[in-house]
Amino acid sequence: LKAVLTRAANKANWAERRDSMPKGRGLGIACARSFLGYTGHVVEVEIAKNGSISIPKVWVSLDSGTIVSPDRVVSQVEGAAIMGTSQALYGQVTFKEGRAEQTNFDGFQVAKMDDSPFEIDVDVVDSDAAPAGVGETGVPSFAPALCNAIYHATGKRIRDLPISNHDLSWS
């Protein structure tokens, strides 16, 4: 877990960039273990004074053991960043009588191209360990990294999702 977090931070040039960013722009970092794999995310965010959000770049390091098809893994992790964006910005699953009310994507907003990260840098760790999860593994650490980036950019701490329920405007 520490290794993927360190790799993502190094790819993002965290130590040099974090403290030199102007107000309204920030970096956030987070990591997670999921489906027997590990991810570390660094998310760069830009918040306009009116509170609109954009995600210029995401760096993610993934250790999911032995990888059989590296190109497919990169695609899965890129897709996980889009799904993580969707869940963080808009995702709200509601339940009624023990059942999810959103049964498909017509009832769950998915991030559009303008909302999605502009660039996603995927670092896949070379490993001889047993194969682990890939697509789902890339989702859990995205939203915490995004929320940490928002805090760095605005000083506003996000403690519940979706982010679209929060006023991110600043002066």
C-alpha positions as CSV (number, residue, x, y, z in Angstrom):
1,L,0.0,0.0,0.0
2,K,2.8,2.4,0.9
3,A,4.6,1.5,-2.3
4,V,1.7,2.4,-4.6
5,L,1.1,5.7,-2.7
6,T,4.8,6.6,-3.0
7,R,4.9,5.7,-6.7
8,A,1.8,7.8,-7.4
9,A,3.3,10.7,-5.4
10,N,6.6,10.5,-7.2
11,K,4.9,10.4,-10.7
12,A,2.9,13.5,-9.7
13,N,6.0,15.3,-8.4
14,W,4.0,15.7,-5.2
15,A,6.8,17.1,-3.0
16,E,7.7,20.0,-5.4
17,R,4.3,20.8,-6.8
18,R,2.0,20.7,-3.8
19,D,3.2,23.8,-1.9
20,S,3.6,25.9,-5.1
21,M,0.0,25.8,-6.3
22,P,-2.2,28.9,-6.5
23,K,-5.4,29.2,-4.6
24,G,-8.1,27.4,-6.4
25,R,-5.8,24.6,-7.6
26,G,-4.8,21.7,-5.4
27,L,-3.4,18.2,-5.2
28,G,-4.9,15.4,-3.1
29,I,-3.6,11.9,-2.3
30,A,-5.2,8.7,-1.1
31,C,-4.7,4.9,-1.2
32,A,-6.7,1.8,-0.8
33,R,-6.7,-2.0,-0.8
34,S,-9.5,-3.6,-2.7
35,F,-10.1,-6.9,-4.4
36,L,-6.7,-8.1,-3.2
37,G,-5.0,-5.2,-5.1
38,Y,-3.6,-1.8,-4.1
39,T,-4.0,1.7,-5.6
40,G,-2.5,5.0,-4.8
41,H,-4.1,8.1,-6.4
42,V,-3.0,11.7,-6.7
43,V,-5.7,14.0,-8.1
44,E,-5.1,17.5,-9.4
45,V,-8.2,19.7,-9.2
46,E,-9.0,23.2,-10.3
47,I,-11.9,25.1,-8.7
48,A,-13.1,28.3,-10.3
49,K,-14.2,31.1,-8.0
50,N,-17.8,30.3,-8.8
51,G,-17.2,26.7,-7.5
52,S,-17.1,24.8,-10.8
53,I,-14.6,22.0,-10.7
54,S,-12.3,20.5,-13.3
55,I,-9.8,17.7,-12.9
56,P,-6.7,18.4,-15.1
57,K,-4.8,15.3,-14.2
58,V,-4.9,12.0,-12.2
59,W,-1.9,9.8,-11.4
60,V,-2.7,6.3,-10.2
61,S,-0.4,3.5,-9.3
62,L,-1.8,0.0,-9.2
63,D,-0.4,-3.3,-7.8
64,S,-2.7,-6.1,-8.8
65,G,-0.2,-8.9,-8.8
66,T,0.5,-10.7,-12.1
67,I,-0.9,-8.8,-15.1
68,V,-1.8,-10.8,-18.2
69,S,-2.9,-8.0,-20.5
70,P,-1.3,-4.7,-19.5
71,D,-3.2,-2.6,-22.1
72,R,-6.6,-3.9,-20.8
73,V,-5.5,-3.1,-17.2
74,V,-4.6,0.5,-18.2
75,S,-8.1,0.8,-19.8
76,Q,-9.8,-0.6,-16.7
77,V,-7.9,1.8,-14.4
78,E,-8.8,4.8,-16.7
79,G,-12.4,3.7,-16.6
80,A,-12.2,3.4,-12.8
81,A,-11.1,7.1,-12.6
82,I,-14.2,8.1,-14.6
83,M,-16.4,5.9,-12.4
84,G,-14.8,7.4,-9.3
85,T,-15.4,10.9,-10.7
86,S,-19.1,10.0,-11.3
87,Q,-19.5,8.6,-7.8
88,A,-17.7,11.5,-6.1
89,L,-19.4,14.3,-8.0
90,Y,-22.9,13.0,-8.5
91,G,-23.3,9.4,-7.2
92,Q,-26.1,8.9,-4.9
93,V,-27.8,5.6,-4.7
94,T,-31.1,5.7,-2.7
95,F,-33.0,2.8,-1.3
96,K,-36.7,2.1,-0.8
97,E,-38.0,-1.0,0.9
98,G,-34.5,-2.5,0.8
99,R,-34.0,-2.1,-2.9
100,A,-31.9,0.3,-4.9
101,E,-34.0,2.8,-6.7
102,Q,-31.4,3.4,-9.4
103,T,-31.4,0.2,-11.4
104,N,-29.3,1.3,-14.4
105,F,-27.3,4.3,-15.7
106,D,-30.5,6.2,-16.7
107,G,-31.0,6.8,-13.0
108,F,-27.4,7.3,-12.0
109,Q,-25.5,10.2,-13.5
110,V,-22.1,9.3,-15.1
111,A,-19.5,11.9,-15.6
112,K,-19.5,13.5,-19.0
113,M,-16.3,14.3,-20.9
114,D,-16.2,17.9,-19.4
115,D,-16.4,16.5,-15.9
116,S,-13.9,13.7,-16.4
117,P,-10.2,14.0,-15.8
118,F,-8.4,15.5,-18.8
119,E,-5.4,13.2,-18.4
120,I,-5.0,9.9,-16.5
121,D,-1.5,8.6,-15.9
122,V,-1.6,4.9,-15.0
123,D,1.4,3.2,-13.4
124,V,1.1,-0.6,-13.3
125,V,3.5,-2.3,-10.8
126,D,5.3,-5.2,-12.2
127,S,4.7,-8.1,-9.8
128,D,5.0,-11.9,-9.6
129,A,2.2,-12.1,-6.9
130,A,-1.1,-13.9,-7.7
131,P,-3.5,-11.9,-10.0
132,A,-5.9,-9.6,-8.2
133,G,-8.7,-7.3,-9.1
134,V,-8.2,-4.5,-11.6
135,G,-11.3,-2.4,-12.6
136,E,-12.9,-2.2,-9.2
137,T,-9.6,-1.8,-7.4
138,G,-9.1,1.6,-9.1
139,V,-12.2,3.1,-7.6
140,P,-12.0,3.4,-3.8
141,S,-9.1,5.7,-3.4
142,F,-10.2,8.2,-6.1
143,A,-12.9,10.1,-4.2
144,P,-10.7,10.6,-1.1
145,A,-7.9,11.9,-3.2
146,L,-10.3,14.3,-5.0
147,C,-11.8,15.5,-1.7
148,N,-8.3,16.1,-0.4
149,A,-7.4,18.1,-3.5
150,I,-10.5,20.2,-3.1
151,Y,-9.5,21.0,0.5
152,H,-6.0,21.9,-0.7
153,A,-7.5,24.2,-3.4
154,T,-10.2,25.9,-1.3
155,G,-9.8,25.1,2.4
156,K,-13.2,23.5,2.3
157,R,-13.3,19.9,3.7
158,I,-15.8,17.5,2.0
159,R,-17.0,14.9,4.5
160,D,-19.9,13.5,2.6
161,L,-20.7,12.7,-1.0
162,P,-21.8,13.7,-3.6
163,I,-19.6,16.7,-4.0
164,S,-22.3,18.4,-6.1
165,N,-24.2,19.0,-2.9
166,H,-21.5,21.3,-1.7
167,D,-20.7,25.0,-2.4
168,L,-17.1,25.1,-3.5
169,S,-17.0,28.8,-4.4
170,W,-14.2,30.9,-3.0
171,S,-12.8,34.4,-3.1
